[in-house]
Structure formats: structure tokens, C-alpha cells
Amino acid sequence: MILEDMYYGNWRPSEQIKSTDPESQKVNQKISEHMEMLKNKLPEVDFEQMEVIFDLLNESTSLHSAAAFIHGYRTGALTMIEVFSEEK
């Protein structure tokens, strides 16, 4: 149940999204290939720094996604309020 999951802090929409877009899968495969290539080319310390950058980028993307979700949810709620409060 969504409401119960929300109450207990178990509802994480971003973890439930699994892209089936073939283009997304291609991009992720390319990222993996390039990461492996750089892992083999770069000194370990440089590669670790790059991993830190990617972790920070993922965190930034997650924060942006959360803000977009909140904005979309609020917009949907405001739309519903407007629809139901409209005089007939």
C-alpha cells in the first residue's frame, strides 16, 4: 500500500523505475565500456577520483529527480484542486 509505505519511509519511486528504453540500455552499456577502458588506462588513484566524480554526479541527478518529482506531484495536486473547485 502506497500510503503505508510512505508512512514507514519505504516508498522510493526512483528505485522502482526500470527503463525499458533500448536507447537507455545502449547508453548504459557504452558507459560501462568506457569505464572499463579508463580503469585499464588510468592510474588507480586517478580512476578512484573519477569514480568519486561519478558518485557526486549521481547524487546531483538524484536530487534533481526528487525536485522534479515534487514539482510534478504539486502540479498534479493543484490541477486536481482547480478541477474540483471549478463551478459548474
Biotite code that builds the C-alpha atoms (Angstrom):
import biotite.structure as struc

atoms = struc.array([
    struc.Atom([0.000, 0.000, 0.000], chain_id="A", res_id=1, res_name="MET", atom_name="CA", element="C"),
    struc.Atom([1.444, 3.332, -1.029], chain_id="A", res_id=2, res_name="ILE", atom_name="CA", element="C"),
    struc.Atom([0.196, 5.296, 1.980], chain_id="A", res_id=3, res_name="LEU", atom_name="CA", element="C"),
    struc.Atom([1.571, 2.738, 4.421], chain_id="A", res_id=4, res_name="GLU", atom_name="CA", element="C"),
    struc.Atom([4.881, 2.608, 2.565], chain_id="A", res_id=5, res_name="ASP", atom_name="CA", element="C"),
    struc.Atom([5.043, 6.416, 2.621], chain_id="A", res_id=6, res_name="MET", atom_name="CA", element="C"),
    struc.Atom([4.321, 6.451, 6.358], chain_id="A", res_id=7, res_name="TYR", atom_name="CA", element="C"),
    struc.Atom([7.098, 3.968, 7.120], chain_id="A", res_id=8, res_name="TYR", atom_name="CA", element="C"),
    struc.Atom([9.513, 5.644, 4.722], chain_id="A", res_id=9, res_name="GLY", atom_name="CA", element="C"),
    struc.Atom([9.602, 2.695, 2.349], chain_id="A", res_id=10, res_name="ASN", atom_name="CA", element="C"),
    struc.Atom([8.252, 4.395, -0.754], chain_id="A", res_id=11, res_name="TRP", atom_name="CA", element="C"),
    struc.Atom([11.087, 5.346, -3.088], chain_id="A", res_id=12, res_name="ARG", atom_name="CA", element="C"),
    struc.Atom([9.726, 5.959, -6.585], chain_id="A", res_id=13, res_name="PRO", atom_name="CA", element="C"),
    struc.Atom([13.166, 6.415, -8.114], chain_id="A", res_id=14, res_name="SER", atom_name="CA", element="C"),
    struc.Atom([14.128, 2.867, -7.105], chain_id="A", res_id=15, res_name="GLU", atom_name="CA", element="C"),
    struc.Atom([11.068, 1.443, -8.842], chain_id="A", res_id=16, res_name="GLN", atom_name="CA", element="C"),
    struc.Atom([11.871, 2.902, -12.251], chain_id="A", res_id=17, res_name="ILE", atom_name="CA", element="C"),
    struc.Atom([13.413, 0.387, -14.624], chain_id="A", res_id=18, res_name="LYS", atom_name="CA", element="C"),
    struc.Atom([13.906, 1.795, -18.093], chain_id="A", res_id=19, res_name="SER", atom_name="CA", element="C"),
    struc.Atom([12.914, -0.469, -20.940], chain_id="A", res_id=20, res_name="THR", atom_name="CA", element="C"),
    struc.Atom([14.012, 2.093, -23.497], chain_id="A", res_id=21, res_name="ASP", atom_name="CA", element="C"),
    struc.Atom([16.574, 0.397, -25.767], chain_id="A", res_id=22, res_name="PRO", atom_name="CA", element="C"),
    struc.Atom([18.409, 3.711, -26.140], chain_id="A", res_id=23, res_name="GLU", atom_name="CA", element="C"),
    struc.Atom([18.877, 3.900, -22.366], chain_id="A", res_id=24, res_name="SER", atom_name="CA", element="C"),
    struc.Atom([20.284, 0.393, -22.334], chain_id="A", res_id=25, res_name="GLN", atom_name="CA", element="C"),
    struc.Atom([22.707, 1.307, -25.144], chain_id="A", res_id=26, res_name="LYS", atom_name="CA", element="C"),
    struc.Atom([23.896, 4.386, -23.259], chain_id="A", res_id=27, res_name="VAL", atom_name="CA", element="C"),
    struc.Atom([24.422, 2.394, -20.063], chain_id="A", res_id=28, res_name="ASN", atom_name="CA", element="C"),
    struc.Atom([26.379, -0.224, -21.993], chain_id="A", res_id=29, res_name="GLN", atom_name="CA", element="C"),
    struc.Atom([28.596, 2.498, -23.522], chain_id="A", res_id=30, res_name="LYS", atom_name="CA", element="C"),
    struc.Atom([29.196, 3.973, -20.062], chain_id="A", res_id=31, res_name="ILE", atom_name="CA", element="C"),
    struc.Atom([30.255, 0.565, -18.759], chain_id="A", res_id=32, res_name="SER", atom_name="CA", element="C"),
    struc.Atom([32.589, 0.020, -21.702], chain_id="A", res_id=33, res_name="GLU", atom_name="CA", element="C"),
    struc.Atom([34.227, 3.430, -21.304], chain_id="A", res_id=34, res_name="HIS", atom_name="CA", element="C"),
    struc.Atom([34.573, 2.994, -17.556], chain_id="A", res_id=35, res_name="MET", atom_name="CA", element="C"),
    struc.Atom([36.306, -0.349, -18.073], chain_id="A", res_id=36, res_name="GLU", atom_name="CA", element="C"),
    struc.Atom([38.594, 1.173, -20.690], chain_id="A", res_id=37, res_name="MET", atom_name="CA", element="C"),
    struc.Atom([39.554, 4.043, -18.367], chain_id="A", res_id=38, res_name="LEU", atom_name="CA", element="C"),
    struc.Atom([40.038, 1.666, -15.454], chain_id="A", res_id=39, res_name="LYS", atom_name="CA", element="C"),
    struc.Atom([42.626, -0.162, -17.528], chain_id="A", res_id=40, res_name="ASN", atom_name="CA", element="C"),
    struc.Atom([44.350, 3.031, -18.761], chain_id="A", res_id=41, res_name="LYS", atom_name="CA", element="C"),
    struc.Atom([44.380, 5.338, -15.746], chain_id="A", res_id=42, res_name="LEU", atom_name="CA", element="C"),
    struc.Atom([46.453, 5.026, -12.613], chain_id="A", res_id=43, res_name="PRO", atom_name="CA", element="C"),
    struc.Atom([44.321, 3.633, -9.775], chain_id="A", res_id=44, res_name="GLU", atom_name="CA", element="C"),
    struc.Atom([44.277, 6.920, -7.842], chain_id="A", res_id=45, res_name="VAL", atom_name="CA", element="C"),
    struc.Atom([43.020, 8.826, -10.910], chain_id="A", res_id=46, res_name="ASP", atom_name="CA", element="C"),
    struc.Atom([40.336, 6.260, -11.617], chain_id="A", res_id=47, res_name="PHE", atom_name="CA", element="C"),
    struc.Atom([39.174, 6.434, -7.988], chain_id="A", res_id=48, res_name="GLU", atom_name="CA", element="C"),
    struc.Atom([38.868, 10.222, -8.315], chain_id="A", res_id=49, res_name="GLN", atom_name="CA", element="C"),
    struc.Atom([36.791, 9.742, -11.429], chain_id="A", res_id=50, res_name="MET", atom_name="CA", element="C"),
    struc.Atom([34.540, 7.332, -9.535], chain_id="A", res_id=51, res_name="GLU", atom_name="CA", element="C"),
    struc.Atom([34.082, 9.995, -6.848], chain_id="A", res_id=52, res_name="VAL", atom_name="CA", element="C"),
    struc.Atom([33.017, 12.460, -9.541], chain_id="A", res_id=53, res_name="ILE", atom_name="CA", element="C"),
    struc.Atom([30.516, 9.957, -10.933], chain_id="A", res_id=54, res_name="PHE", atom_name="CA", element="C"),
    struc.Atom([29.134, 9.320, -7.436], chain_id="A", res_id=55, res_name="ASP", atom_name="CA", element="C"),
    struc.Atom([28.660, 13.066, -6.956], chain_id="A", res_id=56, res_name="LEU", atom_name="CA", element="C"),
    struc.Atom([27.034, 13.338, -10.372], chain_id="A", res_id=57, res_name="LEU", atom_name="CA", element="C"),
    struc.Atom([24.640, 10.512, -9.445], chain_id="A", res_id=58, res_name="ASN", atom_name="CA", element="C"),
    struc.Atom([23.814, 12.283, -6.188], chain_id="A", res_id=59, res_name="GLU", atom_name="CA", element="C"),
    struc.Atom([23.172, 15.538, -8.060], chain_id="A", res_id=60, res_name="SER", atom_name="CA", element="C"),
    struc.Atom([20.936, 13.731, -10.563], chain_id="A", res_id=61, res_name="THR", atom_name="CA", element="C"),
    struc.Atom([19.032, 12.088, -7.721], chain_id="A", res_id=62, res_name="SER", atom_name="CA", element="C"),
    struc.Atom([18.443, 15.448, -6.031], chain_id="A", res_id=63, res_name="LEU", atom_name="CA", element="C"),
    struc.Atom([17.247, 16.921, -9.327], chain_id="A", res_id=64, res_name="HIS", atom_name="CA", element="C"),
    struc.Atom([14.926, 13.956, -9.895], chain_id="A", res_id=65, res_name="SER", atom_name="CA", element="C"),
    struc.Atom([13.472, 14.380, -6.415], chain_id="A", res_id=66, res_name="ALA", atom_name="CA", element="C"),
    struc.Atom([12.835, 18.077, -7.057], chain_id="A", res_id=67, res_name="ALA", atom_name="CA", element="C"),
    struc.Atom([11.196, 17.261, -10.410], chain_id="A", res_id=68, res_name="ALA", atom_name="CA", element="C"),
    struc.Atom([9.020, 14.609, -8.746], chain_id="A", res_id=69, res_name="PHE", atom_name="CA", element="C"),
    struc.Atom([7.907, 17.048, -6.034], chain_id="A", res_id=70, res_name="ILE", atom_name="CA", element="C"),
    struc.Atom([7.162, 19.729, -8.629], chain_id="A", res_id=71, res_name="HIS", atom_name="CA", element="C"),
    struc.Atom([5.148, 17.274, -10.740], chain_id="A", res_id=72, res_name="GLY", atom_name="CA", element="C"),
    struc.Atom([3.229, 15.984, -7.729], chain_id="A", res_id=73, res_name="TYR", atom_name="CA", element="C"),
    struc.Atom([2.374, 19.520, -6.609], chain_id="A", res_id=74, res_name="ARG", atom_name="CA", element="C"),
    struc.Atom([1.339, 20.495, -10.133], chain_id="A", res_id=75, res_name="THR", atom_name="CA", element="C"),
    struc.Atom([-0.930, 17.436, -10.323], chain_id="A", res_id=76, res_name="GLY", atom_name="CA", element="C"),
    struc.Atom([-2.456, 18.213, -6.923], chain_id="A", res_id=77, res_name="ALA", atom_name="CA", element="C"),
    struc.Atom([-3.043, 21.854, -7.874], chain_id="A", res_id=78, res_name="LEU", atom_name="CA", element="C"),
    struc.Atom([-4.650, 20.711, -11.122], chain_id="A", res_id=79, res_name="THR", atom_name="CA", element="C"),
    struc.Atom([-6.999, 18.424, -9.193], chain_id="A", res_id=80, res_name="MET", atom_name="CA", element="C"),
    struc.Atom([-7.899, 21.241, -6.796], chain_id="A", res_id=81, res_name="ILE", atom_name="CA", element="C"),
    struc.Atom([-8.658, 23.510, -9.740], chain_id="A", res_id=82, res_name="GLU", atom_name="CA", element="C"),
    struc.Atom([-10.745, 20.833, -11.494], chain_id="A", res_id=83, res_name="VAL", atom_name="CA", element="C"),
    struc.Atom([-12.823, 20.011, -8.426], chain_id="A", res_id=84, res_name="PHE", atom_name="CA", element="C"),
    struc.Atom([-13.240, 23.596, -7.252], chain_id="A", res_id=85, res_name="SER", atom_name="CA", element="C"),
    struc.Atom([-14.433, 24.853, -10.648], chain_id="A", res_id=86, res_name="GLU", atom_name="CA", element="C"),
    struc.Atom([-18.017, 25.997, -10.511], chain_id="A", res_id=87, res_name="GLU", atom_name="CA", element="C"),
    struc.Atom([-20.405, 24.009, -12.626], chain_id="A", res_id=88, res_name="LYS", atom_name="CA", element="C"),
])
